[in-house]
């Protein structure tokens, strides 16, 4: 069984605040945002929060 997380913060790609749901299971991570491919990921507070659970 996996874990589910909800993070909130400012999304520069969408230019708005948003909540992101992240699910982890068997070493895989699925986020309902562009985590892993976002051009703004280095400066994204949501991406930083997601990286902490890896």
C-alpha distance matrix in Angstrom:
0.0 3.8 7.0 10.0 13.5 16.9 20.0 23.6 26.7 29.5 28.9 32.0 31.3 31.3 33.8 32.0 29.6 26.1 22.6 19.8 16.2 13.9 10.3 8.7 6.4 8.0 11.0 11.8 12.8 14.0 16.5 18.8 21.8 23.6 21.9 23.0 26.0 27.6 31.2 30.9 27.8 29.8 31.1 28.1 26.8 23.6 23.1 23.9 21.2 18.6 20.1 19.6 15.8 16.0
3.8 0.0 3.8 6.8 10.2 13.6 16.5 20.1 23.1 25.9 25.3 28.4 27.7 27.9 30.2 28.6 26.1 22.8 19.3 16.4 12.9 10.3 6.8 5.2 4.1 7.1 9.0 9.3 9.5 10.8 13.1 15.6 18.4 20.2 18.3 19.6 22.7 24.1 27.6 27.2 24.1 26.1 27.3 24.3 23.1 19.8 19.3 20.2 17.5 14.8 16.5 16.2 12.4 12.7
7.0 3.8 0.0 3.8 6.7 10.4 13.2 16.9 20.0 23.0 22.8 26.1 25.8 25.8 27.9 26.0 23.3 20.0 16.4 13.9 10.6 8.2 5.7 5.3 6.7 9.9 10.6 10.6 9.6 10.6 11.9 14.4 17.0 19.1 17.1 18.8 22.0 22.8 26.3 25.4 22.3 24.2 25.0 21.9 20.2 17.0 17.0 17.7 14.6 12.4 14.5 13.8 10.2 11.6
10.0 6.8 3.8 0.0 3.8 6.9 10.2 13.6 16.9 19.9 19.8 23.2 23.0 22.7 24.6 22.5 19.8 16.5 12.8 10.5 7.1 5.7 4.5 6.5 9.0 12.6 12.9 11.9 9.8 9.6 9.8 11.6 14.3 16.9 15.3 17.7 20.5 20.9 24.4 23.3 20.5 22.7 23.1 19.7 18.0 14.6 15.2 16.3 13.1 11.2 14.0 13.7 10.6 12.5
13.5 10.2 6.7 3.8 0.0 3.8 6.6 10.2 13.4 16.6 16.9 20.4 20.6 20.4 21.9 19.7 16.8 13.7 10.2 8.2 5.8 5.1 6.4 8.5 11.8 15.1 14.5 13.5 10.6 10.4 9.3 11.0 13.0 15.7 13.9 16.6 19.4 19.1 22.3 20.8 18.1 20.1 20.1 16.6 14.6 11.3 12.5 13.3 9.9 8.7 12.0 11.5 9.1 11.8
16.9 13.6 10.4 6.9 3.8 0.0 3.8 6.8 10.4 13.6 14.1 17.8 18.3 17.6 18.9 16.4 13.3 10.3 6.6 5.6 4.6 6.2 8.9 11.6 15.1 18.5 17.7 16.2 12.9 11.8 9.5 10.1 11.7 14.8 13.6 16.8 19.1 18.2 21.2 19.4 17.1 19.3 18.7 15.0 12.9 9.7 11.8 13.0 9.7 9.4 13.1 12.9 11.5 14.3
20.0 16.5 13.2 10.2 6.6 3.8 0.0 3.8 6.9 10.2 11.2 14.8 15.8 15.4 16.2 13.9 10.7 8.4 5.5 5.2 6.6 7.9 11.3 13.6 17.3 20.4 19.0 17.4 13.9 13.0 10.1 10.7 10.9 13.7 12.2 15.6 17.6 16.1 18.7 16.4 14.3 16.3 15.2 11.6 9.2 6.3 9.1 10.1 7.2 7.9 11.5 11.5 11.3 14.0
23.6 20.1 16.9 13.6 10.2 6.8 3.8 0.0 3.8 7.2 8.9 12.6 14.1 13.2 13.4 10.7 7.3 5.6 4.2 6.1 8.9 11.0 14.6 17.2 20.8 24.0 22.4 20.6 17.0 15.7 12.3 11.9 11.5 14.2 13.4 16.9 18.3 16.1 18.3 15.6 14.3 16.2 14.3 10.7 8.4 6.4 10.1 11.1 9.1 10.5 13.8 14.1 14.6 17.2
26.7 23.1 20.0 16.9 13.4 10.4 6.9 3.8 0.0 3.8 6.5 9.6 11.9 11.4 10.8 8.5 5.5 5.8 6.7 8.5 11.8 13.6 17.4 19.7 23.4 26.4 24.4 22.5 18.8 17.6 14.0 13.6 12.0 14.0 13.4 16.6 17.5 14.7 16.2 13.1 12.4 14.0 11.5 8.3 6.3 5.7 9.4 10.4 9.6 11.5 14.2 14.9 16.2 18.5
29.5 25.9 23.0 19.9 16.6 13.6 10.2 7.2 3.8 0.0 3.8 6.2 9.1 8.6 7.3 5.7 4.2 6.2 8.7 10.4 14.1 15.9 19.7 22.1 25.8 28.6 26.4 24.2 20.5 19.0 15.3 14.4 12.1 13.4 13.5 16.5 16.6 13.3 14.2 11.0 11.4 13.1 10.2 7.5 7.2 7.4 10.3 11.8 12.1 13.7 16.0 17.3 18.8 20.6
28.9 25.3 22.8 19.8 16.9 14.1 11.2 8.9 6.5 3.8 0.0 3.8 5.5 5.5 5.6 5.5 5.7 6.5 9.1 9.7 13.4 15.0 18.7 21.1 24.7 27.3 25.2 22.6 19.0 17.1 13.5 12.2 9.3 10.2 10.9 13.9 13.4 10.1 11.2 8.6 9.4 11.9 9.8 7.0 8.3 7.7 9.5 12.0 12.8 13.4 15.6 17.6 18.9 20.1
32.0 28.4 26.1 23.2 20.4 17.8 14.8 12.6 9.6 6.2 3.8 0.0 3.8 5.4 4.5 6.7 8.5 10.0 12.9 13.3 16.9 18.2 21.8 24.0 27.4 29.8 27.4 24.8 21.3 19.6 16.1 15.0 11.6 11.4 12.3 14.6 13.3 9.6 9.4 6.8 9.1 11.1 8.9 7.5 9.9 10.3 11.3 13.6 15.2 15.8 17.4 19.7 21.4 22.2
31.3 27.7 25.8 23.0 20.6 18.3 15.8 14.1 11.9 9.1 5.5 3.8 0.0 3.8 5.6 8.1 10.3 10.8 13.4 13.1 16.4 17.6 21.0 23.2 26.4 28.7 26.5 23.5 20.2 18.1 14.8 13.3 9.7 9.0 11.0 13.0 11.1 7.6 7.9 6.9 9.3 12.2 11.0 9.5 12.3 11.7 12.1 15.1 16.6 16.4 17.9 20.8 22.0 22.3
31.3 27.9 25.8 22.7 20.4 17.6 15.4 13.2 11.4 8.6 5.5 5.4 3.8 0.0 3.8 5.5 8.2 8.7 11.8 12.3 15.7 17.7 21.1 23.8 27.0 29.7 27.8 24.8 21.3 18.7 15.2 12.9 10.0 10.5 12.9 15.6 13.9 10.7 11.7 10.5 12.4 15.4 13.8 11.7 13.7 12.7 13.9 17.0 17.8 17.7 19.9 22.4 23.2 24.0
33.8 30.2 27.9 24.6 21.9 18.9 16.2 13.4 10.8 7.3 5.6 4.5 5.6 3.8 0.0 3.8 7.2 9.3 12.9 14.2 17.9 19.9 23.6 26.2 29.6 32.3 30.3 27.5 23.9 21.6 18.0 16.0 13.1 13.6 15.4 18.0 16.5 13.0 13.1 11.1 13.4 15.6 13.2 11.6 13.3 13.2 14.9 17.3 18.3 18.9 21.0 23.2 24.5 25.6
32.0 28.6 26.0 22.5 19.7 16.4 13.9 10.7 8.5 5.7 5.5 6.7 8.1 5.5 3.8 0.0 3.8 6.3 10.1 12.2 15.9 18.4 22.1 25.0 28.4 31.5 29.7 27.0 23.3 20.9 17.2 15.0 12.8 14.3 15.8 19.0 18.1 14.7 15.6 13.3 14.7 17.0 14.5 12.1 12.7 12.2 14.8 17.0 17.2 18.1 20.6 22.3 23.4 25.0
29.6 26.1 23.3 19.8 16.8 13.3 10.7 7.3 5.5 4.2 5.7 8.5 10.3 8.2 7.2 3.8 0.0 3.8 7.2 9.9 13.6 16.2 19.9 22.8 26.4 29.6 27.9 25.5 21.7 19.6 15.8 14.0 12.4 14.6 15.3 18.8 18.7 15.6 16.9 14.2 14.8 16.9 14.3 11.4 10.9 10.1 13.3 15.2 14.7 15.9 18.8 20.0 20.9 22.9
26.1 22.8 20.0 16.5 13.7 10.3 8.4 5.6 5.8 6.2 6.5 10.0 10.8 8.7 9.3 6.3 3.8 0.0 3.8 6.5 10.0 12.9 16.5 19.6 23.1 26.4 25.0 22.5 18.7 16.4 12.7 10.7 9.8 12.6 13.4 17.1 17.3 14.8 16.9 14.7 14.6 17.2 15.3 11.8 11.2 9.1 12.2 14.5 13.4 14.0 17.2 18.5 18.8 20.8
22.6 19.3 16.4 12.8 10.2 6.6 5.5 4.2 6.7 8.7 9.1 12.9 13.4 11.8 12.9 10.1 7.2 3.8 0.0 3.8 6.7 9.9 13.3 16.5 20.0 23.4 22.2 19.9 16.2 14.1 10.6 9.1 9.3 12.7 12.9 16.6 17.6 15.7 18.3 16.3 15.3 17.9 16.5 12.8 11.5 8.6 11.6 13.8 11.8 12.0 15.6 16.5 16.2 18.4
19.8 16.4 13.9 10.5 8.2 5.6 5.2 6.1 8.5 10.4 9.7 13.3 13.1 12.3 14.2 12.2 9.9 6.5 3.8 0.0 3.8 6.4 10.0 13.1 16.6 19.9 18.7 16.2 12.5 10.3 6.8 5.9 6.6 10.0 9.8 13.5 14.9 13.6 16.7 15.2 13.6 16.5 15.9 12.1 11.3 7.7 9.7 12.3 10.4 9.4 13.1 14.4 13.7 15.4
16.2 12.9 10.6 7.1 5.8 4.6 6.6 8.9 11.8 14.1 13.4 16.9 16.4 15.7 17.9 15.9 13.6 10.0 6.7 3.8 0.0 3.8 6.7 10.2 13.4 17.0 16.3 13.9 10.5 8.3 5.8 5.8 8.2 11.6 11.0 14.3 16.2 15.8 19.2 18.1 16.0 18.9 18.8 15.1 14.0 10.3 11.6 13.9 11.5 9.8 13.4 14.4 12.7 14.4
13.9 10.3 8.2 5.7 5.1 6.2 7.9 11.0 13.6 15.9 15.0 18.2 17.6 17.7 19.9 18.4 16.2 12.9 9.9 6.4 3.8 0.0 3.8 6.7 10.2 13.5 12.6 10.3 6.9 5.6 4.3 6.7 8.8 11.3 9.8 12.5 15.0 15.3 18.8 18.0 15.3 17.9 18.5 15.1 14.2 10.5 10.6 12.7 10.4 7.7 10.9 12.0 9.8 10.9
10.3 6.8 5.7 4.5 6.4 8.9 11.3 14.6 17.4 19.7 18.7 21.8 21.0 21.1 23.6 22.1 19.9 16.5 13.3 10.0 6.7 3.8 0.0 3.8 6.7 10.3 10.2 8.2 5.8 5.2 6.5 9.0 11.7 13.8 12.2 14.2 17.0 17.9 21.6 21.1 18.3 20.8 21.8 18.5 17.6 14.1 13.8 15.5 13.1 10.1 12.7 13.5 10.4 11.0
8.7 5.2 5.3 6.5 8.5 11.6 13.6 17.2 19.7 22.1 21.1 24.0 23.2 23.8 26.2 25.0 22.8 19.6 16.5 13.1 10.2 6.7 3.8 0.0 3.8 6.9 6.6 5.5 4.5 6.4 8.8 12.0 14.2 15.5 13.3 14.4 17.7 19.1 22.5 22.3 19.1 21.2 22.6 19.8 18.9 15.7 14.6 15.8 13.7 10.5 12.0 12.5 9.0 8.8
6.4 4.1 6.7 9.0 11.8 15.1 17.3 20.8 23.4 25.8 24.7 27.4 26.4 27.0 29.6 28.4 26.4 23.1 20.0 16.6 13.4 10.2 6.7 3.8 0.0 3.8 5.5 5.4 6.7 8.7 11.8 14.8 17.2 18.2 16.3 16.8 20.0 21.9 25.4 25.5 22.2 24.3 26.0 23.3 22.6 19.4 18.1 19.3 17.3 14.0 15.1 15.5 11.9 11.1
8.0 7.1 9.9 12.6 15.1 18.5 20.4 24.0 26.4 28.6 27.3 29.8 28.7 29.7 32.3 31.5 29.6 26.4 23.4 19.9 17.0 13.5 10.3 6.9 3.8 0.0 3.8 5.6 8.6 11.2 14.6 17.8 19.8 20.3 18.1 17.9 21.2 23.5 26.8 27.1 23.8 25.5 27.7 25.3 24.8 21.8 20.1 21.0 19.4 16.1 16.3 16.8 13.3 11.6
11.0 9.0 10.6 12.9 14.5 17.7 19.0 22.4 24.4 26.4 25.2 27.4 26.5 27.8 30.3 29.7 27.9 25.0 22.2 18.7 16.3 12.6 10.2 6.6 5.5 3.8 0.0 3.8 6.7 10.2 13.3 16.8 18.2 18.2 15.6 15.1 18.5 20.8 23.8 24.2 20.7 22.2 24.5 22.4 22.1 19.5 17.3 18.0 16.8 13.5 13.1 13.9 10.8 8.4
11.8 9.3 10.6 11.9 13.5 16.2 17.4 20.6 22.5 24.2 22.6 24.8 23.5 24.8 27.5 27.0 25.5 22.5 19.9 16.2 13.9 10.3 8.2 5.5 5.4 5.6 3.8 0.0 3.8 6.7 10.2 13.5 14.9 15.0 12.8 12.4 15.6 18.0 21.2 21.8 18.6 20.6 22.9 20.6 20.7 17.7 15.6 17.0 16.0 12.4 12.6 14.2 11.3 9.1
12.8 9.5 9.6 9.8 10.6 12.9 13.9 17.0 18.8 20.5 19.0 21.3 20.2 21.3 23.9 23.3 21.7 18.7 16.2 12.5 10.5 6.9 5.8 4.5 6.7 8.6 6.7 3.8 0.0 3.8 6.6 10.2 11.5 12.0 9.7 10.2 13.4 15.2 18.7 18.9 15.7 18.0 19.9 17.3 17.3 14.1 12.3 14.1 13.0 9.2 10.2 12.1 9.5 8.1
14.0 10.8 10.6 9.6 10.4 11.8 13.0 15.7 17.6 19.0 17.1 19.6 18.1 18.7 21.6 20.9 19.6 16.4 14.1 10.3 8.3 5.6 5.2 6.4 8.7 11.2 10.2 6.7 3.8 0.0 3.8 6.8 8.7 9.7 8.5 10.0 12.4 14.0 17.7 18.0 15.4 18.3 19.8 16.9 17.1 13.6 12.3 14.9 13.7 10.1 12.1 14.3 12.0 11.2
16.5 13.1 11.9 9.8 9.3 9.5 10.1 12.3 14.0 15.3 13.5 16.1 14.8 15.2 18.0 17.2 15.8 12.7 10.6 6.8 5.8 4.3 6.5 8.8 11.8 14.6 13.3 10.2 6.6 3.8 0.0 3.8 5.4 7.4 6.5 9.2 11.3 11.8 15.6 15.4 13.1 16.2 17.1 13.9 14.2 10.5 9.9 12.9 11.7 8.6 11.4 13.6 12.0 12.1
18.8 15.6 14.4 11.6 11.0 10.1 10.7 11.9 13.6 14.4 12.2 15.0 13.3 12.9 16.0 15.0 14.0 10.7 9.1 5.9 5.8 6.7 9.0 12.0 14.8 17.8 16.8 13.5 10.2 6.8 3.8 0.0 3.8 7.0 8.0 11.2 12.1 12.0 15.7 15.6 14.0 17.6 18.0 14.6 15.0 11.4 11.6 15.0 13.9 11.5 14.5 16.7 15.4 15.8
21.8 18.4 17.0 14.3 13.0 11.7 10.9 11.5 12.0 12.1 9.3 11.6 9.7 10.0 13.1 12.8 12.4 9.8 9.3 6.6 8.2 8.8 11.7 14.2 17.2 19.8 18.2 14.9 11.5 8.7 5.4 3.8 0.0 3.8 5.5 9.0 9.2 8.4 12.0 11.9 10.7 14.4 14.8 11.6 12.8 9.6 9.5 13.2 13.0 10.9 13.5 16.3 15.8 16.0
23.6 20.2 19.1 16.9 15.7 14.8 13.7 14.2 14.0 13.4 10.2 11.4 9.0 10.5 13.6 14.3 14.6 12.6 12.7 10.0 11.6 11.3 13.8 15.5 18.2 20.3 18.2 15.0 12.0 9.7 7.4 7.0 3.8 0.0 3.8 6.1 5.5 5.2 9.0 9.8 8.7 12.5 13.6 11.2 13.3 10.8 9.4 13.1 13.9 11.7 13.3 16.6 16.5 16.0
21.9 18.3 17.1 15.3 13.9 13.6 12.2 13.4 13.4 13.5 10.9 12.3 11.0 12.9 15.4 15.8 15.3 13.4 12.9 9.8 11.0 9.8 12.2 13.3 16.3 18.1 15.6 12.8 9.7 8.5 6.5 8.0 5.5 3.8 0.0 3.8 5.6 5.8 9.4 9.5 7.1 10.4 12.0 9.6 11.4 8.8 6.5 10.0 10.9 8.4 9.5 13.0 13.1 12.4
23.0 19.6 18.8 17.7 16.6 16.8 15.6 16.9 16.6 16.5 13.9 14.6 13.0 15.6 18.0 19.0 18.8 17.1 16.6 13.5 14.3 12.5 14.2 14.4 16.8 17.9 15.1 12.4 10.2 10.0 9.2 11.2 9.0 6.1 3.8 0.0 3.8 6.0 8.9 10.1 7.5 10.2 12.8 11.4 13.6 11.7 8.5 11.3 12.9 10.2 10.0 13.8 14.0 12.3
26.0 22.7 22.0 20.5 19.4 19.1 17.6 18.3 17.5 16.6 13.4 13.3 11.1 13.9 16.5 18.1 18.7 17.3 17.6 14.9 16.2 15.0 17.0 17.7 20.0 21.2 18.5 15.6 13.4 12.4 11.3 12.1 9.2 5.5 5.6 3.8 0.0 3.8 6.4 8.8 7.7 10.7 13.0 12.0 14.9 13.4 10.6 13.7 15.7 13.4 13.4 17.2 17.6 16.1
27.6 24.1 22.8 20.9 19.1 18.2 16.1 16.1 14.7 13.3 10.1 9.6 7.6 10.7 13.0 14.7 15.6 14.8 15.7 13.6 15.8 15.3 17.9 19.1 21.9 23.5 20.8 18.0 15.2 14.0 11.8 12.0 8.4 5.2 5.8 6.0 3.8 0.0 3.8 5.4 5.3 8.7 10.2 9.1 12.4 11.3 9.2 12.4 14.5 13.0 13.5 17.0 18.0 17.2
31.2 27.6 26.3 24.4 22.3 21.2 18.7 18.3 16.2 14.2 11.2 9.4 7.9 11.7 13.1 15.6 16.9 16.9 18.3 16.7 19.2 18.8 21.6 22.5 25.4 26.8 23.8 21.2 18.7 17.7 15.6 15.7 12.0 9.0 9.4 8.9 6.4 3.8 0.0 3.8 5.7 7.8 9.2 9.6 13.3 13.2 11.2 13.7 16.5 15.6 15.5 19.0 20.5 19.6
30.9 27.2 25.4 23.3 20.8 19.4 16.4 15.6 13.1 11.0 8.6 6.8 6.9 10.5 11.1 13.3 14.2 14.7 16.3 15.2 18.1 18.0 21.1 22.3 25.5 27.1 24.2 21.8 18.9 18.0 15.4 15.6 11.9 9.8 9.5 10.1 8.8 5.4 3.8 0.0 3.8 5.6 5.7 6.1 9.9 10.6 9.1 11.2 14.1 14.0 14.1 17.2 19.1 18.9
27.8 24.1 22.3 20.5 18.1 17.1 14.3 14.3 12.4 11.4 9.4 9.1 9.3 12.4 13.4 14.7 14.8 14.6 15.3 13.6 16.0 15.3 18.3 19.1 22.2 23.8 20.7 18.6 15.7 15.4 13.1 14.0 10.7 8.7 7.1 7.5 7.7 5.3 5.7 3.8 0.0 3.8 5.4 4.9 8.3 8.4 5.9 8.1 11.0 10.6 10.4 13.6 15.5 15.1
29.8 26.1 24.2 22.7 20.1 19.3 16.3 16.2 14.0 13.1 11.9 11.1 12.2 15.4 15.6 17.0 16.9 17.2 17.9 16.5 18.9 17.9 20.8 21.2 24.3 25.5 22.2 20.6 18.0 18.3 16.2 17.6 14.4 12.5 10.4 10.2 10.7 8.7 7.8 5.6 3.8 0.0 3.8 5.8 8.6 10.1 7.6 7.9 11.6 11.9 10.7 13.5 16.1 15.7
31.1 27.3 25.0 23.1 20.1 18.7 15.2 14.3 11.5 10.2 9.8 8.9 11.0 13.8 13.2 14.5 14.3 15.3 16.5 15.9 18.8 18.5 21.8 22.6 26.0 27.7 24.5 22.9 19.9 19.8 17.1 18.0 14.8 13.6 12.0 12.8 13.0 10.2 9.2 5.7 5.4 3.8 0.0 3.8 6.5 9.0 8.1 8.1 11.4 12.7 12.3 14.5 17.3 17.7
28.1 24.3 21.9 19.7 16.6 15.0 11.6 10.7 8.3 7.5 7.0 7.5 9.5 11.7 11.6 12.1 11.4 11.8 12.8 12.1 15.1 15.1 18.5 19.8 23.3 25.3 22.4 20.6 17.3 16.9 13.9 14.6 11.6 11.2 9.6 11.4 12.0 9.1 9.6 6.1 4.9 5.8 3.8 0.0 3.8 5.4 5.2 6.3 8.8 10.0 10.6 12.8 15.1 15.9
26.8 23.1 20.2 18.0 14.6 12.9 9.2 8.4 6.3 7.2 8.3 9.9 12.3 13.7 13.3 12.7 10.9 11.2 11.5 11.3 14.0 14.2 17.6 18.9 22.6 24.8 22.1 20.7 17.3 17.1 14.2 15.0 12.8 13.3 11.4 13.6 14.9 12.4 13.3 9.9 8.3 8.6 6.5 3.8 0.0 3.8 5.5 5.1 6.4 8.8 9.9 11.0 13.4 15.0
23.6 19.8 17.0 14.6 11.3 9.7 6.3 6.4 5.7 7.4 7.7 10.3 11.7 12.7 13.2 12.2 10.1 9.1 8.6 7.7 10.3 10.5 14.1 15.7 19.4 21.8 19.5 17.7 14.1 13.6 10.5 11.4 9.6 10.8 8.8 11.7 13.4 11.3 13.2 10.6 8.4 10.1 9.0 5.4 3.8 0.0 3.8 5.4 5.1 6.3 8.7 10.1 11.5 13.2
23.1 19.3 17.0 15.2 12.5 11.8 9.1 10.1 9.4 10.3 9.5 11.3 12.1 13.9 14.9 14.8 13.3 12.2 11.6 9.7 11.6 10.6 13.8 14.6 18.1 20.1 17.3 15.6 12.3 12.3 9.9 11.6 9.5 9.4 6.5 8.5 10.6 9.2 11.2 9.1 5.9 7.6 8.1 5.2 5.5 3.8 0.0 3.8 5.4 5.0 6.1 8.7 10.3 11.0
23.9 20.2 17.7 16.3 13.3 13.0 10.1 11.1 10.4 11.8 12.0 13.6 15.1 17.0 17.3 17.0 15.2 14.5 13.8 12.3 13.9 12.7 15.5 15.8 19.3 21.0 18.0 17.0 14.1 14.9 12.9 15.0 13.2 13.1 10.0 11.3 13.7 12.4 13.7 11.2 8.1 7.9 8.1 6.3 5.1 5.4 3.8 0.0 3.8 5.4 5.1 6.5 9.3 10.4
21.2 17.5 14.6 13.1 9.9 9.7 7.2 9.1 9.6 12.1 12.8 15.2 16.6 17.8 18.3 17.2 14.7 13.4 11.8 10.4 11.5 10.4 13.1 13.7 17.3 19.4 16.8 16.0 13.0 13.7 11.7 13.9 13.0 13.9 10.9 12.9 15.7 14.5 16.5 14.1 11.0 11.6 11.4 8.8 6.4 5.1 5.4 3.8 0.0 3.8 5.5 5.3 7.2 9.5
18.6 14.8 12.4 11.2 8.7 9.4 7.9 10.5 11.5 13.7 13.4 15.8 16.4 17.7 18.9 18.1 15.9 14.0 12.0 9.4 9.8 7.7 10.1 10.5 14.0 16.1 13.5 12.4 9.2 10.1 8.6 11.5 10.9 11.7 8.4 10.2 13.4 13.0 15.6 14.0 10.6 11.9 12.7 10.0 8.8 6.3 5.0 5.4 3.8 0.0 3.8 5.4 5.6 7.0
20.1 16.5 14.5 14.0 12.0 13.1 11.5 13.8 14.2 16.0 15.6 17.4 17.9 19.9 21.0 20.6 18.8 17.2 15.6 13.1 13.4 10.9 12.7 12.0 15.1 16.3 13.1 12.6 10.2 12.1 11.4 14.5 13.5 13.3 9.5 10.0 13.4 13.5 15.5 14.1 10.4 10.7 12.3 10.6 9.9 8.7 6.1 5.1 5.5 3.8 0.0 3.8 5.5 5.4
19.6 16.2 13.8 13.7 11.5 12.9 11.5 14.1 14.9 17.3 17.6 19.7 20.8 22.4 23.2 22.3 20.0 18.5 16.5 14.4 14.4 12.0 13.5 12.5 15.5 16.8 13.9 14.2 12.1 14.3 13.6 16.7 16.3 16.6 13.0 13.8 17.2 17.0 19.0 17.2 13.6 13.5 14.5 12.8 11.0 10.1 8.7 6.5 5.3 5.4 3.8 0.0 3.8 5.6
15.8 12.4 10.2 10.6 9.1 11.5 11.3 14.6 16.2 18.8 18.9 21.4 22.0 23.2 24.5 23.4 20.9 18.8 16.2 13.7 12.7 9.8 10.4 9.0 11.9 13.3 10.8 11.3 9.5 12.0 12.0 15.4 15.8 16.5 13.1 14.0 17.6 18.0 20.5 19.1 15.5 16.1 17.3 15.1 13.4 11.5 10.3 9.3 7.2 5.6 5.5 3.8 0.0 3.8
16.0 12.7 11.6 12.5 11.8 14.3 14.0 17.2 18.5 20.6 20.1 22.2 22.3 24.0 25.6 25.0 22.9 20.8 18.4 15.4 14.4 10.9 11.0 8.8 11.1 11.6 8.4 9.1 8.1 11.2 12.1 15.8 16.0 16.0 12.4 12.3 16.1 17.2 19.6 18.9 15.1 15.7 17.7 15.9 15.0 13.2 11.0 10.4 9.5 7.0 5.4 5.6 3.8 0.0
